[in-house]
């Protein structure tokens, strides 16, 4: 089976851009707390989702709907509605993390294909086997903590498709279990669908530049000629041991374009591009480049130098292969 390119769509226009640029599949979510990118101005209404699915199908692409947050006790109704709306829109799969949501989908929507979100943090044969046996999950999105060799070994021990991230933001926390945003703001990607919500963000002009605050915490400072990034605690710059540094995560992007061939050889079914908060121009450029990489590999041709082509789109102007190479060992 040819490797599938799964691309982000934070808006209907981004969905069309991704499909037109060559995405085999796009992933998107509804405009509520049921998906982990619940930001103002992003996501889809049920009507927009139906229209987006129709556009994708008309152009030979699939749509995967992310319903990948964790309901609090007594708040299940939005997730129930999201599953019903995804099925009504004729989505090709739903991406789920919470066991209750998985159980409801398997019981009440047996026709829906189920994918396991990276938010579930399943990265062992035992964990993945549990989800497959219990809920009939067909694909698992792998946490960004495994080397290519570990993925190859894992794929030999499971009977489930695997999807691996190849481009975009990194997460330093155990996938799906971030506590930093909720510590500062009371809201997190896991429960509220939003990391560092914008109503808690503040930019304060100072004599020597700009201070960036999140819920009253100053988490970074930028000089007058520096562009101030969006404040997330994981990428904040703090003083520790008398030194100012990025304690949790450097502002750097994953770019595993040079490893696509090895990931395919390791048995990976799909490659995932992160970036539902990005604009349609960014989405189109990244998707077009990775589609060229995938097509070249499948045709047995010369590899596309995507690291250079995408250098201008990576966060902080820096890129990494992440855990796939684990060069620190």
C-alpha positions as CSV (number, residue, x, y, z in Angstrom):
1,X,0.0,0.0,0.0
2,X,1.3,3.4,-0.9
3,X,2.2,5.7,2.0
4,X,-0.6,8.2,2.8
5,X,0.1,12.0,3.3
6,X,-2.2,13.3,6.1
7,X,-2.4,17.1,6.1
8,X,-3.8,19.8,8.4
9,X,-6.9,21.8,7.7
10,X,-7.8,24.4,10.4
11,X,-10.4,26.1,8.1
12,X,-12.4,25.2,5.0
13,X,-10.1,27.3,2.8
14,X,-7.1,25.4,4.3
15,X,-8.8,22.1,3.5
16,X,-9.2,23.1,-0.1
17,X,-5.6,24.3,-0.3
18,X,-4.3,21.0,1.2
19,X,-6.4,18.9,-1.2
20,X,-5.4,21.0,-4.2
21,X,-1.7,20.7,-3.2
22,X,-1.8,16.9,-3.2
23,X,-2.9,15.7,0.2
24,X,-4.1,12.1,0.3
25,X,-6.1,12.9,3.4
26,X,-6.8,16.0,5.5
27,X,-7.6,16.1,9.2
28,X,-9.8,18.8,10.8
29,X,-12.2,19.3,13.8
30,X,-15.4,20.9,14.8
31,X,-15.5,24.4,16.3
32,X,-15.9,23.3,20.0
33,X,-14.0,21.6,22.8
34,X,-14.2,18.2,21.2
35,X,-10.9,18.8,19.3
36,X,-7.5,19.8,20.6
37,X,-7.2,22.9,18.4
38,X,-10.2,24.8,19.8
39,X,-9.1,28.4,18.9
40,X,-11.3,31.3,17.7
41,X,-11.5,31.5,14.0
42,X,-10.5,27.9,13.4
43,X,-12.4,24.7,12.7
44,X,-15.7,23.7,11.1
45,X,-19.4,23.8,11.7
46,X,-21.3,20.6,10.8
47,X,-22.4,22.1,7.5
48,X,-18.9,23.2,6.7
49,X,-17.6,19.7,7.5
50,X,-20.1,18.1,5.1
51,X,-19.1,20.5,2.4
52,X,-15.4,20.0,3.0
53,X,-15.8,16.2,2.9
54,X,-17.7,16.5,-0.4
55,X,-14.9,18.7,-1.8
56,X,-12.2,16.2,-0.7
57,X,-14.0,13.2,-2.1
58,X,-14.6,14.9,-5.4
59,X,-10.8,15.4,-5.6
60,X,-9.9,11.9,-4.5
61,X,-8.9,12.8,-0.9
62,X,-10.1,11.6,2.5
63,X,-11.2,13.5,5.5
64,X,-10.3,12.5,9.1
65,X,-12.2,14.3,11.9
66,X,-10.3,14.9,15.1
67,X,-12.6,14.4,18.2
68,X,-9.5,13.9,20.4
69,X,-10.1,15.6,23.7
70,X,-11.2,14.2,27.0
71,X,-14.7,14.9,28.3
72,X,-15.1,15.9,31.9
73,X,-17.7,14.0,34.0
74,X,-21.2,15.0,33.0
75,X,-20.2,16.9,29.8
76,X,-20.3,14.1,27.2
77,X,-23.0,15.6,25.0
78,X,-20.7,17.6,22.7
79,X,-18.7,14.5,21.9
80,X,-21.8,12.5,21.2
81,X,-22.9,15.2,18.8
82,X,-19.5,15.4,17.1
83,X,-19.4,11.7,16.4
84,X,-22.9,11.8,14.9
85,X,-22.0,14.9,12.8
86,X,-18.8,13.2,11.5
87,X,-20.7,10.2,10.4
88,X,-23.5,12.3,8.8
89,X,-20.8,14.3,6.9
90,X,-19.5,10.9,5.6
91,X,-16.0,11.4,7.1
92,X,-13.6,8.6,6.3
93,X,-12.4,8.2,9.9
94,X,-12.5,9.9,13.3
95,X,-9.4,10.4,15.5
96,X,-10.2,9.7,19.1
97,X,-8.4,9.6,22.4
98,X,-10.8,9.1,25.3
99,X,-12.0,5.6,26.1
100,X,-15.6,6.7,26.7
101,X,-15.7,8.4,23.3
102,X,-14.1,5.3,21.7
103,X,-16.6,3.1,23.4
104,X,-19.5,5.2,22.3
105,X,-18.2,5.4,18.7
106,X,-17.7,1.6,18.5
107,X,-21.1,0.9,20.0
108,X,-23.3,3.5,18.3
109,X,-21.4,4.2,15.1
110,X,-20.0,0.8,14.0
111,X,-19.7,2.1,10.5
112,X,-17.1,4.8,11.5
113,X,-13.5,3.9,11.0
114,X,-11.6,4.7,14.3
115,X,-8.1,6.1,14.5
116,X,-6.3,6.5,17.9
117,X,-5.1,10.0,18.5
118,X,-1.6,10.8,19.6
119,X,-3.3,12.3,22.6
120,X,-3.8,8.7,23.8
121,X,0.0,8.3,24.0
122,X,-0.1,4.6,22.9
123,X,3.4,3.5,21.9
124,X,3.7,-0.2,23.0
125,X,2.3,-3.4,21.4
126,X,0.2,-4.0,24.6
127,X,-1.4,-0.6,24.6
128,X,-2.1,-0.5,20.9
129,X,-3.4,-4.1,21.0
130,X,-5.8,-3.1,23.8
131,X,-7.4,-0.3,21.7
132,X,-7.5,-2.5,18.6
133,X,-9.1,-5.5,20.4
134,X,-11.5,-3.4,22.6
135,X,-12.7,-0.7,20.1
136,X,-11.6,-2.1,16.7
137,X,-9.2,0.8,16.2
138,X,-7.6,0.6,12.7
139,X,-4.8,3.1,13.0
140,X,-2.7,4.7,15.7
141,X,-1.0,8.1,15.5
142,X,2.4,7.5,17.2
143,X,3.8,9.7,19.9
144,X,6.9,11.7,18.8
145,X,9.2,9.7,21.1
146,X,10.2,6.7,19.0
147,X,13.2,6.2,16.8
148,X,12.7,4.8,13.3
149,X,14.2,1.5,14.5
150,X,11.7,1.4,17.4
151,X,8.8,2.0,15.0
152,X,10.0,-0.8,12.7
153,X,10.1,-3.2,15.7
154,X,6.6,-2.0,16.9
155,X,5.1,-2.5,13.5
156,X,6.2,-6.1,13.4
157,X,4.3,-6.8,16.7
158,X,1.0,-5.1,15.9
159,X,-1.8,-5.6,13.4
160,X,-2.8,-1.9,13.2
161,X,-1.8,0.9,10.8
162,X,0.6,3.5,12.1
163,X,0.8,7.2,11.4
164,X,3.9,9.2,12.2
165,X,4.5,13.0,12.4
166,X,7.0,14.3,9.8
167,X,6.7,18.1,10.0
168,X,5.6,20.9,12.4
169,X,5.6,21.6,16.1
170,X,7.0,19.3,18.7
171,X,5.6,18.6,22.2
172,X,8.0,18.0,25.1
173,X,5.3,16.5,27.4
174,X,4.0,12.9,27.3
175,X,1.7,13.2,24.3
176,X,-1.8,14.1,25.4
177,X,-0.9,14.8,29.0
178,X,0.3,18.4,29.0
179,X,0.0,20.1,32.4
180,X,1.8,23.4,31.7
181,X,-1.1,25.3,30.1
182,X,-3.6,24.1,32.7
183,X,-1.2,25.1,35.5
184,X,-1.1,28.7,34.3
185,X,-4.6,29.2,32.8
186,X,-6.8,26.4,34.0
187,X,-7.3,25.2,30.4
188,X,-5.4,22.6,28.4
189,X,-5.4,20.9,25.0
190,X,-6.6,17.7,26.7
191,X,-9.8,19.0,28.3
192,X,-10.5,22.4,26.7
193,X,-9.0,21.8,23.4
194,X,-6.7,24.8,23.7
195,X,-3.1,25.4,24.7
196,X,-2.3,28.9,26.0
197,X,-5.8,30.4,25.2
198,X,-5.6,33.8,23.6
199,X,-7.6,35.6,26.3
200,X,-4.7,34.9,28.7
201,X,-2.1,36.2,26.3
202,X,-0.6,39.7,26.9
203,X,2.2,41.6,25.1
204,X,3.7,44.4,27.2
205,X,5.9,47.0,25.6
206,X,9.0,47.8,27.8
207,X,11.9,50.1,27.4
208,X,14.2,47.5,25.9
209,X,11.6,45.4,24.0
210,X,8.5,43.3,24.5
211,X,7.5,41.1,27.5
212,X,5.2,38.2,26.7
213,X,2.9,37.1,29.4
214,X,0.5,34.2,29.9
215,X,-2.1,34.5,32.6
216,X,0.2,37.0,34.4
217,X,3.3,34.9,34.1
218,X,6.2,36.5,32.1
219,X,7.5,33.7,30.0
220,X,9.7,35.4,27.5
221,X,11.2,38.8,26.4
222,X,12.1,39.9,22.9
223,X,14.3,42.8,21.8
224,X,12.9,45.7,19.8
225,X,14.0,44.2,16.5
226,X,12.9,40.6,17.4
227,X,9.5,39.1,16.4
228,X,7.6,38.1,19.5
229,X,6.3,34.6,19.2
230,X,3.0,33.2,20.6
231,X,3.5,32.5,24.3
232,X,3.3,28.8,25.2
233,X,4.9,27.8,28.5
234,X,6.7,24.8,26.9
235,X,8.6,27.3,24.7
236,X,9.1,30.0,27.3
237,X,12.6,31.3,28.2
238,X,13.4,31.1,31.9
239,X,16.3,31.9,34.3
240,X,17.6,28.7,35.9
241,X,21.0,28.3,37.6
242,X,21.8,31.9,36.7
243,X,21.3,31.2,33.0
244,X,18.5,32.3,30.7
245,X,17.4,29.3,28.6
246,X,14.5,27.4,27.1
247,X,13.9,24.9,29.9
248,X,11.3,22.6,28.3
249,X,11.6,23.0,24.5
250,X,13.5,25.1,22.1
251,X,11.5,27.0,19.4
252,X,12.3,24.4,16.7
253,X,10.2,22.4,14.2
254,X,10.2,18.8,13.3
255,X,11.3,18.1,9.7
256,X,11.6,14.4,9.0
257,X,11.5,14.8,5.2
258,X,14.9,13.1,4.9
259,X,13.6,10.1,6.7
260,X,10.4,9.4,4.7
261,X,12.0,6.5,2.9
262,X,13.1,4.9,6.2
263,X,9.7,5.4,7.8
264,X,8.1,3.7,4.8
265,X,10.5,0.8,5.1
266,X,9.7,0.7,8.8
267,X,6.1,-0.1,7.9
268,X,4.5,3.3,8.6
269,X,1.2,3.7,6.8
270,X,0.7,7.4,6.9
271,X,2.8,10.6,7.4
272,X,1.3,13.4,9.4
273,X,1.9,17.1,9.0
274,X,1.1,19.3,12.0
275,X,-0.3,22.8,11.6
276,X,-4.0,23.3,11.9
277,X,-3.3,26.8,13.3
278,X,-1.4,27.7,10.1
279,X,-2.7,29.6,7.1
280,X,-3.6,28.2,3.8
281,X,-0.4,29.4,2.1
282,X,1.8,27.6,4.6
283,X,-0.4,24.5,4.3
284,X,-0.2,24.5,0.5
285,X,3.6,24.9,0.4
286,X,4.3,22.2,3.0
287,X,1.8,19.7,1.4
288,X,3.1,20.3,-2.1
289,X,6.7,19.7,-1.0
290,X,6.0,16.5,1.0
291,X,3.8,15.2,-1.8
292,X,6.8,15.6,-4.1
293,X,8.9,13.7,-1.5
294,X,6.4,10.8,-1.3
295,X,6.0,10.6,-5.1
296,X,9.7,10.6,-5.7
297,X,10.3,7.8,-3.2
298,X,7.4,5.7,-4.6
299,X,8.8,6.1,-8.1
300,X,12.3,5.1,-7.0
301,X,13.7,8.5,-8.1
302,X,16.1,10.9,-6.5
303,X,15.0,12.2,-3.1
304,X,13.6,15.7,-2.9
305,X,15.7,18.0,-0.6
306,X,12.7,19.1,1.4
307,X,14.8,20.3,4.4
308,X,16.2,23.1,2.3
309,X,12.9,23.9,0.6
310,X,11.0,24.2,3.9
311,X,13.7,26.0,5.9
312,X,11.8,29.3,5.7
313,X,8.7,27.8,7.2
314,X,10.1,26.1,10.3
315,X,9.7,27.7,13.8
316,X,12.5,29.9,14.9
317,X,14.3,29.1,11.6
318,X,15.5,25.8,13.1
319,X,14.6,22.2,12.3
320,X,15.2,18.8,13.8
321,X,14.6,15.1,13.1
322,X,13.4,14.8,16.7
323,X,13.5,11.4,18.3
324,X,13.6,9.5,15.0
325,X,17.4,9.5,15.1
326,X,18.0,9.8,18.8
327,X,21.5,11.2,18.2
328,X,22.0,11.7,21.9
329,X,22.3,8.0,22.6
